[in-house]
Amino acid sequence: MPITKVTRNYRITIPAEIRKALGIKEGELLEVKLEDGKIIIERLKKERKTLKLGKKLTPEEIEKAIVEGMKECI
């Protein structure tokens, strides 16, 4: 069973074999819960909107993305 360490900034690294087995990608959001004294880490069920980097966006496109994102938060 893989072991990970808590760093001085209270961060942990998910071991590579676990990430690969679950297909966890960089930037993915995970939810951390406490259940019966155990730490449970799960994928966040809600999808987040993203913008393609490197693509030239008009101010209108940026505003539209912000408005759509705010609607999801409400």
Secondary structure, DSSP 8 states (H G I E B T S, - for coil): -------TTS-----HHHHHHHT--TT--EEEEEETTEEEEEE-SS------TTS---HHHHHHHHHHHHHHH-
